[in-house]
Structure formats: structure tokens, C-alpha cells
């Protein structure tokens, strides 16, 4: 289960991306997370996925 607080979620997801996943797609597939729901939640607090950096910025 992912953290519900968007700022904690941001930190959690970026750490997972940095330490274990080459892309957001791989993270979502492996963790069975809906990519749209995840990105929408983080976009609501002005963080967007940057594929080149492989993190939300």
C-alpha cells in the first residue's frame, strides 16, 4: 500500500524509482499501482514525472 499523504508519497515513489526501477511504468507494473491515479495525486501538489530524470520534480 502506498502512502496517502502526497508529500510522503512523493518521497516514497522517488526513492523507489532511484533505488530499484528504471521507469515509472516498471514501478507501477511491479507494485500493481494505477499510474494515472498516482500521477494525478502528485500532479495535484504540482509534481510531474520527468522520464529523463526518472523522478517526480
N, CA, C, O and CB atoms as a CASP TS submission, in Angstrom:
PFRMAT TS
TARGET T0000
AUTHOR 0000-0000-0000
METHOD Language model
MODEL 1
PARENT N/A
ATOM      1  N   UNK     1       0.845  -1.189   0.000  1.00  0.00           N
ATOM      2  CA  UNK     1       0.000   0.000   0.000  1.00  0.00           C
ATOM      3  C   UNK     1       0.885   1.245   0.000  1.00  0.00           C
ATOM      4  O   UNK     1       1.880   1.321   0.721  1.00  0.00           O
ATOM      5  CB  UNK     1      -0.958   0.002   1.226  1.00  0.00           C
ATOM      6  N   UNK     2       0.504   2.199  -0.811  1.00  0.00           N
ATOM      7  CA  UNK     2       1.264   3.437  -0.923  1.00  0.00           C
ATOM      8  C   UNK     2       0.816   4.442   0.137  1.00  0.00           C
ATOM      9  O   UNK     2      -0.337   4.423   0.567  1.00  0.00           O
ATOM     10  CB  UNK     2       1.106   4.036  -2.328  1.00  0.00           C
ATOM     11  N   UNK     3       1.728   5.317   0.555  1.00  0.00           N
ATOM     12  CA  UNK     3       1.341   6.374   1.497  1.00  0.00           C
ATOM     13  C   UNK     3       0.229   7.240   0.909  1.00  0.00           C
ATOM     14  O   UNK     3       0.200   7.471  -0.300  1.00  0.00           O
ATOM     15  CB  UNK     3       2.560   7.248   1.860  1.00  0.00           C
ATOM     16  N   UNK     4      -0.665   7.711   1.733  1.00  0.00           N
ATOM     17  CA  UNK     4      -1.782   8.539   1.268  1.00  0.00           C
ATOM     18  C   UNK     4      -1.433  10.023   1.221  1.00  0.00           C
ATOM     19  O   UNK     4      -1.964  10.750   0.381  1.00  0.00           O
ATOM     20  CB  UNK     4      -2.985   8.333   2.163  1.00  0.00           C
ATOM     21  N   UNK     5      -0.562  10.481   2.095  1.00  0.00           N
ATOM     22  CA  UNK     5      -0.148  11.877   2.084  1.00  0.00           C
ATOM     23  C   UNK     5       0.684  12.141   0.830  1.00  0.00           C
ATOM     24  O   UNK     5       1.661  11.432   0.589  1.00  0.00           O
ATOM     25  CB  UNK     5       0.656  12.229   3.368  1.00  0.00           C
ATOM     26  N   UNK     6       0.323  13.139   0.028  1.00  0.00           N
ATOM     27  CA  UNK     6       1.018  13.338  -1.247  1.00  0.00           C
ATOM     28  C   UNK     6       2.516  13.639  -1.121  1.00  0.00           C
ATOM     29  O   UNK     6       3.289  13.222  -1.984  1.00  0.00           O
ATOM     30  CB  UNK     6       0.366  14.454  -1.987  1.00  0.00           C
ATOM     31  N   UNK     7       2.934  14.329  -0.104  1.00  0.00           N
ATOM     32  CA  UNK     7       4.351  14.654   0.049  1.00  0.00           C
ATOM     33  C   UNK     7       5.141  13.413   0.480  1.00  0.00           C
ATOM     34  O   UNK     7       6.257  13.195   0.006  1.00  0.00           O
ATOM     35  CB  UNK     7       4.537  15.795   1.077  1.00  0.00           C
ATOM     36  N   UNK     8       4.584  12.622   1.351  1.00  0.00           N
ATOM     37  CA  UNK     8       5.232  11.365   1.738  1.00  0.00           C
ATOM     38  C   UNK     8       5.232  10.416   0.546  1.00  0.00           C
ATOM     39  O   UNK     8       6.211   9.705   0.315  1.00  0.00           O
ATOM     40  CB  UNK     8       4.511  10.713   2.961  1.00  0.00           C
ATOM     41  N   UNK     9       4.142  10.405  -0.206  1.00  0.00           N
ATOM     42  CA  UNK     9       4.064   9.594  -1.420  1.00  0.00           C
ATOM     43  C   UNK     9       5.154  10.002  -2.404  1.00  0.00           C
ATOM     44  O   UNK     9       5.808   9.140  -2.990  1.00  0.00           O
ATOM     45  CB  UNK     9       2.677   9.729  -2.073  1.00  0.00           C
ATOM     46  N   UNK    10       5.355  11.286  -2.591  1.00  0.00           N
ATOM     47  CA  UNK    10       6.401  11.797  -3.472  1.00  0.00           C
ATOM     48  C   UNK    10       7.765  11.252  -3.072  1.00  0.00           C
ATOM     49  O   UNK    10       8.502  10.739  -3.914  1.00  0.00           O
ATOM     50  CB  UNK    10       6.419  13.326  -3.450  1.00  0.00           C
ATOM     51  N   UNK    11       8.098  11.358  -1.815  1.00  0.00           N
ATOM     52  CA  UNK    11       9.383  10.870  -1.321  1.00  0.00           C
ATOM     53  C   UNK    11       9.507   9.363  -1.512  1.00  0.00           C
ATOM     54  O   UNK    11      10.547   8.872  -1.950  1.00  0.00           O
ATOM     55  CB  UNK    11       9.557  11.230   0.156  1.00  0.00           C
ATOM     56  N   UNK    12       8.462   8.642  -1.187  1.00  0.00           N
ATOM     57  CA  UNK    12       8.454   7.184  -1.303  1.00  0.00           C
ATOM     58  C   UNK    12       8.665   6.744  -2.748  1.00  0.00           C
ATOM     59  O   UNK    12       9.506   5.889  -3.027  1.00  0.00           O
ATOM     60  CB  UNK    12       7.137   6.615  -0.769  1.00  0.00           C
ATOM     61  N   UNK    13       7.898   7.332  -3.662  1.00  0.00           N
ATOM     62  CA  UNK    13       7.972   6.943  -5.069  1.00  0.00           C
ATOM     63  C   UNK    13       9.324   7.318  -5.667  1.00  0.00           C
ATOM     64  O   UNK    13       9.925   6.517  -6.382  1.00  0.00           O
ATOM     65  CB  UNK    13       6.840   7.601  -5.868  1.00  0.00           C
ATOM     66  N   UNK    14       9.810   8.522  -5.384  1.00  0.00           N
ATOM     67  CA  UNK    14      11.113   8.916  -5.928  1.00  0.00           C
ATOM     68  C   UNK    14      12.236   8.025  -5.400  1.00  0.00           C
ATOM     69  O   UNK    14      13.173   7.713  -6.134  1.00  0.00           O
ATOM     70  CB  UNK    14      11.409  10.377  -5.588  1.00  0.00           C
ATOM     71  N   UNK    15      12.150   7.621  -4.152  1.00  0.00           N
ATOM     72  CA  UNK    15      13.153   6.700  -3.601  1.00  0.00           C
ATOM     73  C   UNK    15      13.087   5.353  -4.311  1.00  0.00           C
ATOM     74  O   UNK    15      14.119   4.787  -4.671  1.00  0.00           O
ATOM     75  CB  UNK    15      12.944   6.511  -2.080  1.00  0.00           C
ATOM     76  N   UNK    16      11.878   4.843  -4.513  1.00  0.00           N
ATOM     77  CA  UNK    16      11.720   3.570  -5.233  1.00  0.00           C
ATOM     78  C   UNK    16      12.265   3.675  -6.649  1.00  0.00           C
ATOM     79  O   UNK    16      12.950   2.768  -7.121  1.00  0.00           O
ATOM     80  CB  UNK    16      10.240   3.149  -5.271  1.00  0.00           C
ATOM     81  N   UNK    17      11.967   4.772  -7.325  1.00  0.00           N
ATOM     82  CA  UNK    17      12.459   4.963  -8.693  1.00  0.00           C
ATOM     83  C   UNK    17      13.984   5.019  -8.711  1.00  0.00           C
ATOM     84  O   UNK    17      14.622   4.401  -9.563  1.00  0.00           O
ATOM     85  CB  UNK    17      11.871   6.252  -9.306  1.00  0.00           C
ATOM     86  N   UNK    18      14.553   5.747  -7.788  1.00  0.00           N
ATOM     87  CA  UNK    18      16.014   5.887  -7.731  1.00  0.00           C
ATOM     88  C   UNK    18      16.690   4.553  -7.426  1.00  0.00           C
ATOM     89  O   UNK    18      17.699   4.208  -8.041  1.00  0.00           O
ATOM     90  CB  UNK    18      16.410   6.926  -6.672  1.00  0.00           C
ATOM     91  N   UNK    19      16.139   3.815  -6.488  1.00  0.00           N
ATOM     92  CA  UNK    19      16.824   2.616  -5.985  1.00  0.00           C
ATOM     93  C   UNK    19      16.495   1.324  -6.722  1.00  0.00           C
ATOM     94  O   UNK    19      17.252   0.357  -6.636  1.00  0.00           O
ATOM     95  CB  UNK    19      16.498   2.436  -4.554  1.00  0.00           C
ATOM     96  N   UNK    20      15.361   1.290  -7.456  1.00  0.00           N
ATOM     97  CA  UNK    20      15.016  -0.021  -7.973  1.00  0.00           C
ATOM     98  C   UNK    20      14.284  -0.117  -9.294  1.00  0.00           C
ATOM     99  O   UNK    20      14.055  -1.220  -9.790  1.00  0.00           O
ATOM    100  CB  UNK    20      14.235  -0.670  -7.012  1.00  0.00           C
ATOM    101  N   UNK    21      13.911   1.017  -9.880  1.00  0.00           N
ATOM    102  CA  UNK    21      13.118   0.942 -11.096  1.00  0.00           C
ATOM    103  C   UNK    21      13.664   1.898 -12.153  1.00  0.00           C
ATOM    104  O   UNK    21      13.990   3.047 -11.855  1.00  0.00           O
ATOM    105  CB  UNK    21      11.648   1.259 -10.797  1.00  0.00           C
ATOM    106  N   UNK    22      13.759   1.420 -13.365  1.00  0.00           N
ATOM    107  CA  UNK    22      14.275   2.227 -14.471  1.00  0.00           C
ATOM    108  C   UNK    22      13.217   3.162 -15.049  1.00  0.00           C
ATOM    109  O   UNK    22      13.542   4.062 -15.824  1.00  0.00           O
ATOM    110  CB  UNK    22      14.809   1.323 -15.566  1.00  0.00           C
ATOM    111  N   UNK    23      11.952   2.957 -14.677  1.00  0.00           N
ATOM    112  CA  UNK    23      10.888   3.828 -15.189  1.00  0.00           C
ATOM    113  C   UNK    23       9.671   3.757 -14.272  1.00  0.00           C
ATOM    114  O   UNK    23       9.527   2.840 -13.462  1.00  0.00           O
ATOM    115  CB  UNK    23      10.499   3.431 -16.637  1.00  0.00           C
ATOM    116  N   UNK    24       8.811   4.739 -14.424  1.00  0.00           N
ATOM    117  CA  UNK    24       7.562   4.749 -13.676  1.00  0.00           C
ATOM    118  C   UNK    24       6.679   3.574 -14.082  1.00  0.00           C
ATOM    119  O   UNK    24       5.984   2.999 -13.245  1.00  0.00           O
ATOM    120  CB  UNK    24       6.820   6.071 -13.891  1.00  0.00           C
ATOM    121  N   UNK    25       6.704   3.218 -15.360  1.00  0.00           N
ATOM    122  CA  UNK    25       5.904   2.096 -15.837  1.00  0.00           C
ATOM    123  C   UNK    25       6.294   0.798 -15.130  1.00  0.00           C
ATOM    124  O   UNK    25       5.430   0.021 -14.721  1.00  0.00           O
ATOM    125  CB  UNK    25       6.064   1.938 -17.349  1.00  0.00           C
ATOM    126  N   UNK    26       7.599   0.571 -14.991  1.00  0.00           N
ATOM    127  CA  UNK    26       8.067  -0.644 -14.316  1.00  0.00           C
ATOM    128  C   UNK    26       7.652  -0.654 -12.849  1.00  0.00           C
ATOM    129  O   UNK    26       7.243  -1.690 -12.325  1.00  0.00           O
ATOM    130  CB  UNK    26       9.594  -0.766 -14.428  1.00  0.00           C
ATOM    131  N   UNK    27       7.753   0.483 -12.190  1.00  0.00           N
ATOM    132  CA  UNK    27       7.345   0.574 -10.789  1.00  0.00           C
ATOM    133  C   UNK    27       5.855   0.261 -10.663  1.00  0.00           C
ATOM    134  O   UNK    27       5.460  -0.544  -9.820  1.00  0.00           O
ATOM    135  CB  UNK    27       7.656   1.982 -10.215  1.00  0.00           C
ATOM    136  N   UNK    28       5.038   0.885 -11.488  1.00  0.00           N
ATOM    137  CA  UNK    28       3.590   0.673 -11.414  1.00  0.00           C
ATOM    138  C   UNK    28       3.216  -0.775 -11.711  1.00  0.00           C
ATOM    139  O   UNK    28       2.373  -1.353 -11.025  1.00  0.00           O
ATOM    140  CB  UNK    28       2.870   1.602 -12.387  1.00  0.00           C
ATOM    141  N   UNK    29       3.834  -1.356 -12.724  1.00  0.00           N
ATOM    142  CA  UNK    29       3.556  -2.761 -13.050  1.00  0.00           C
ATOM    143  C   UNK    29       3.937  -3.680 -11.903  1.00  0.00           C
ATOM    144  O   UNK    29       3.161  -4.556 -11.520  1.00  0.00           O
ATOM    145  CB  UNK    29       4.306  -3.174 -14.316  1.00  0.00           C
ATOM    146  N   UNK    30       5.117  -3.487 -11.360  1.00  0.00           N
ATOM    147  CA  UNK    30       5.619  -4.358 -10.302  1.00  0.00           C
ATOM    148  C   UNK    30       4.821  -4.212  -9.010  1.00  0.00           C
ATOM    149  O   UNK    30       4.565  -5.198  -8.318  1.00  0.00           O
ATOM    150  CB  UNK    30       7.081  -4.061 -10.036  1.00  0.00           C
ATOM    151  N   UNK    31       4.428  -2.980  -8.688  1.00  0.00           N
ATOM    152  CA  UNK    31       3.723  -2.725  -7.430  1.00  0.00           C
ATOM    153  C   UNK    31       2.199  -2.761  -7.593  1.00  0.00           C
ATOM    154  O   UNK    31       1.461  -2.535  -6.634  1.00  0.00           O
ATOM    155  CB  UNK    31       4.143  -1.377  -6.869  1.00  0.00           C
ATOM    156  N   UNK    32       1.734  -3.051  -8.826  1.00  0.00           N
ATOM    157  CA  UNK    32       0.298  -3.110  -9.119  1.00  0.00           C
ATOM    158  C   UNK    32      -0.405  -1.808  -8.729  1.00  0.00           C
ATOM    159  O   UNK    32      -1.416  -1.800  -8.027  1.00  0.00           O
ATOM    160  CB  UNK    32      -0.346  -4.294  -8.381  1.00  0.00           C
ATOM    161  N   UNK    33       0.177  -0.710  -9.215  1.00  0.00           N
ATOM    162  CA  UNK    33      -0.334   0.629  -8.934  1.00  0.00           C
ATOM    163  C   UNK    33      -0.893   1.218 -10.220  1.00  0.00           C
ATOM    164  O   UNK    33      -0.296   1.060 -11.286  1.00  0.00           O
ATOM    165  CB  UNK    33       0.777   1.545  -8.339  1.00  0.00           C
ATOM    166  N   UNK    34      -2.015   1.886 -10.132  1.00  0.00           N
ATOM    167  CA  UNK    34      -2.601   2.574 -11.273  1.00  0.00           C
ATOM    168  C   UNK    34      -1.789   3.846 -11.534  1.00  0.00           C
ATOM    169  O   UNK    34      -1.781   4.772 -10.722  1.00  0.00           O
ATOM    170  CB  UNK    34      -4.115   2.907 -11.019  1.00  0.00           C
ATOM    171  N   UNK    35      -1.111   3.872 -12.677  1.00  0.00           N
ATOM    172  CA  UNK    35      -0.236   5.008 -12.990  1.00  0.00           C
ATOM    173  C   UNK    35      -1.012   6.324 -13.010  1.00  0.00           C
ATOM    174  O   UNK    35      -0.528   7.335 -12.501  1.00  0.00           O
ATOM    175  CB  UNK    35       0.454   4.790 -14.341  1.00  0.00           C
ATOM    176  N   UNK    36      -2.196   6.320 -13.588  1.00  0.00           N
ATOM    177  CA  UNK    36      -2.993   7.552 -13.670  1.00  0.00           C
ATOM    178  C   UNK    36      -3.337   8.084 -12.288  1.00  0.00           C
ATOM    179  O   UNK    36      -3.218   9.284 -12.040  1.00  0.00           O
ATOM    180  CB  UNK    36      -4.277   7.306 -14.464  1.00  0.00           C
ATOM    181  N   UNK    37      -3.755   7.223 -11.402  1.00  0.00           N
ATOM    182  CA  UNK    37      -4.101   7.647 -10.046  1.00  0.00           C
ATOM    183  C   UNK    37      -2.877   8.214  -9.334  1.00  0.00           C
ATOM    184  O   UNK    37      -2.961   9.234  -8.650  1.00  0.00           O
ATOM    185  CB  UNK    37      -4.688   6.471  -9.243  1.00  0.00           C
ATOM    186  N   UNK    38      -1.746   7.547  -9.501  1.00  0.00           N
ATOM    187  CA  UNK    38      -0.503   8.002  -8.865  1.00  0.00           C
ATOM    188  C   UNK    38      -0.086   9.363  -9.405  1.00  0.00           C
ATOM    189  O   UNK    38       0.177  10.284  -8.632  1.00  0.00           O
ATOM    190  CB  UNK    38       0.625   6.979  -9.087  1.00  0.00           C
ATOM    191  N   UNK    39      -0.026   9.494 -10.724  1.00  0.00           N
ATOM    192  CA  UNK    39       0.414  10.770 -11.302  1.00  0.00           C
ATOM    193  C   UNK    39      -0.589  11.883 -11.000  1.00  0.00           C
ATOM    194  O   UNK    39      -0.182  13.020 -10.762  1.00  0.00           O
ATOM    195  CB  UNK    39       0.606  10.633 -12.824  1.00  0.00           C
ATOM    196  N   UNK    40      -1.873  11.585 -11.004  1.00  0.00           N
ATOM    197  CA  UNK    40      -2.879  12.607 -10.676  1.00  0.00           C
ATOM    198  C   UNK    40      -2.718  13.117  -9.258  1.00  0.00           C
ATOM    199  O   UNK    40      -2.833  14.316  -9.004  1.00  0.00           O
ATOM    200  CB  UNK    40      -4.285  12.049 -10.862  1.00  0.00           C
ATOM    201  N   UNK    41      -2.453  12.208  -8.339  1.00  0.00           N
ATOM    202  CA  UNK    41      -2.292  12.608  -6.935  1.00  0.00           C
ATOM    203  C   UNK    41      -1.080  13.523  -6.770  1.00  0.00           C
ATOM    204  O   UNK    41      -1.131  14.506  -6.030  1.00  0.00           O
ATOM    205  CB  UNK    41      -2.147  11.365  -6.030  1.00  0.00           C
ATOM    206  N   UNK    42       0.009  13.194  -7.463  1.00  0.00           N
ATOM    207  CA  UNK    42       1.215  14.022  -7.343  1.00  0.00           C
ATOM    208  C   UNK    42       1.100  15.312  -8.157  1.00  0.00           C
ATOM    209  O   UNK    42       1.638  16.344  -7.756  1.00  0.00           O
ATOM    210  CB  UNK    42       2.444  13.231  -7.797  1.00  0.00           C
ATOM    211  N   UNK    43       0.417  15.264  -9.275  1.00  0.00           N
ATOM    212  CA  UNK    43       0.196  16.484 -10.051  1.00  0.00           C
ATOM    213  C   UNK    43      -0.673  17.476  -9.279  1.00  0.00           C
ATOM    214  O   UNK    43      -0.546  18.686  -9.470  1.00  0.00           O
ATOM    215  CB  UNK    43      -0.458  16.148 -11.398  1.00  0.00           C
ATOM    216  N   UNK    44      -1.543  16.983  -8.419  1.00  0.00           N
ATOM    217  CA  UNK    44      -2.387  17.853  -7.605  1.00  0.00           C
ATOM    218  C   UNK    44      -1.574  18.726  -6.653  1.00  0.00           C
ATOM    219  O   UNK    44      -2.041  19.778  -6.216  1.00  0.00           O
ATOM    220  CB  UNK    44      -3.375  17.022  -6.815  1.00  0.00           C
ATOM    221  N   UNK    45      -0.356  18.287  -6.334  1.00  0.00           N
ATOM    222  CA  UNK    45       0.542  19.085  -5.485  1.00  0.00           C
ATOM    223  C   UNK    45       1.731  19.591  -6.303  1.00  0.00           C
ATOM    224  O   UNK    45       2.804  19.868  -5.767  1.00  0.00           O
ATOM    225  CB  UNK    45       1.039  18.250  -4.272  1.00  0.00           C
ATOM    226  N   UNK    46       1.510  19.704  -7.614  1.00  0.00           N
ATOM    227  CA  UNK    46       2.476  20.313  -8.547  1.00  0.00           C
ATOM    228  C   UNK    46       3.784  19.551  -8.737  1.00  0.00           C
ATOM    229  O   UNK    46       4.846  20.159  -8.876  1.00  0.00           O
ATOM    230  CB  UNK    46       2.799  21.674  -8.081  1.00  0.00           C
ATOM    231  N   UNK    47       3.708  18.225  -8.744  1.00  0.00           N
ATOM    232  CA  UNK    47       4.872  17.397  -9.073  1.00  0.00           C
ATOM    233  C   UNK    47       4.512  16.556 -10.297  1.00  0.00           C
ATOM    234  O   UNK    47       3.447  15.943 -10.361  1.00  0.00           O
ATOM    235  CB  UNK    47       5.299  16.482  -7.856  1.00  0.00           C
ATOM    236  N   UNK    48       5.424  16.546 -11.258  1.00  0.00           N
ATOM    237  CA  UNK    48       5.190  15.873 -12.521  1.00  0.00           C
ATOM    238  C   UNK    48       6.333  14.906 -12.800  1.00  0.00           C
ATOM    239  O   UNK    48       7.484  15.184 -12.461  1.00  0.00           O
ATOM    240  CB  UNK    48       5.042  16.891 -13.668  1.00  0.00           C
ATOM    241  N   UNK    49       6.016  13.775 -13.415  1.00  0.00           N
ATOM    242  CA  UNK    49       7.033  12.780 -13.717  1.00  0.00           C
ATOM    243  C   UNK    49       7.900  13.258 -14.868  1.00  0.00           C
ATOM    244  O   UNK    49       7.399  13.656 -15.920  1.00  0.00           O
ATOM    245  CB  UNK    49       6.390  11.426 -14.054  1.00  0.00           C
ATOM    246  N   UNK    50       9.208  13.215 -14.653  1.00  0.00           N
ATOM    247  CA  UNK    50      10.195  13.539 -15.682  1.00  0.00           C
ATOM    248  C   UNK    50      10.887  12.234 -16.058  1.00  0.00           C
ATOM    249  O   UNK    50      11.705  11.719 -15.296  1.00  0.00           O
ATOM    250  CB  UNK    50      11.235  14.627 -15.182  1.00  0.00           C
ATOM    251  N   UNK    51      10.559  11.699 -17.234  1.00  0.00           N
ATOM    252  CA  UNK    51      11.090  10.405 -17.654  1.00  0.00           C
ATOM    253  C   UNK    51      12.608  10.448 -17.812  1.00  0.00           C
ATOM    254  O   UNK    51      13.291   9.459 -17.544  1.00  0.00           O
ATOM    255  CB  UNK    51      10.441   9.969 -18.967  1.00  0.00           C
ATOM    256  N   UNK    52      13.123  11.568 -18.236  1.00  0.00           N
ATOM    257  CA  UNK    52      14.572  11.691 -18.425  1.00  0.00           C
ATOM    258  C   UNK    52      15.319  11.578 -17.090  1.00  0.00           C
ATOM    259  O   UNK    52      16.384  10.966 -17.010  1.00  0.00           O
ATOM    260  CB  UNK    52      14.908  13.031 -19.104  1.00  0.00           C
ATOM    261  N   UNK    53      14.744  12.175 -16.056  1.00  0.00           N
ATOM    262  CA  UNK    53      15.352  12.106 -14.711  1.00  0.00           C
ATOM    263  C   UNK    53      14.867  10.888 -13.936  1.00  0.00           C
ATOM    264  O   UNK    53      15.456  10.518 -12.920  1.00  0.00           O
ATOM    265  CB  UNK    53      15.036  13.380 -13.915  1.00  0.00           C
ATOM    266  N   UNK    54      13.799  10.269 -14.414  1.00  0.00           N
ATOM    267  CA  UNK    54      13.159   9.146 -13.742  1.00  0.00           C
ATOM    268  C   UNK    54      12.785   9.506 -12.303  1.00  0.00           C
ATOM    269  O   UNK    54      13.084   8.779 -11.355  1.00  0.00           O
ATOM    270  CB  UNK    54      14.080   7.923 -13.759  1.00  0.00           C
ATOM    271  N   UNK    55      12.121  10.653 -12.179  1.00  0.00           N
ATOM    272  CA  UNK    55      11.638  11.076 -10.879  1.00  0.00           C
ATOM    273  C   UNK    55      10.542  12.127 -11.041  1.00  0.00           C
ATOM    274  O   UNK    55      10.384  12.722 -12.107  1.00  0.00           O
ATOM    275  CB  UNK    55      12.791  11.623 -10.027  1.00  0.00           C
ATOM    276  N   UNK    56       9.803  12.338  -9.979  1.00  0.00           N
ATOM    277  CA  UNK    56       8.833  13.407  -9.965  1.00  0.00           C
ATOM    278  C   UNK    56       9.544  14.669  -9.516  1.00  0.00           C
ATOM    279  O   UNK    56      10.255  14.678  -8.511  1.00  0.00           O
ATOM    280  CB  UNK    56       7.628  13.073  -9.043  1.00  0.00           C
ATOM    281  N   UNK    57       9.341  15.734 -10.276  1.00  0.00           N
ATOM    282  CA  UNK    57      10.004  17.009  -9.979  1.00  0.00           C
ATOM    283  C   UNK    57       8.980  18.125  -9.905  1.00  0.00           C
ATOM    284  O   UNK    57       9.339  19.278  -9.665  1.00  0.00           O
ATOM    285  CB  UNK    57      11.071  17.336 -11.043  1.00  0.00           C
TER
END
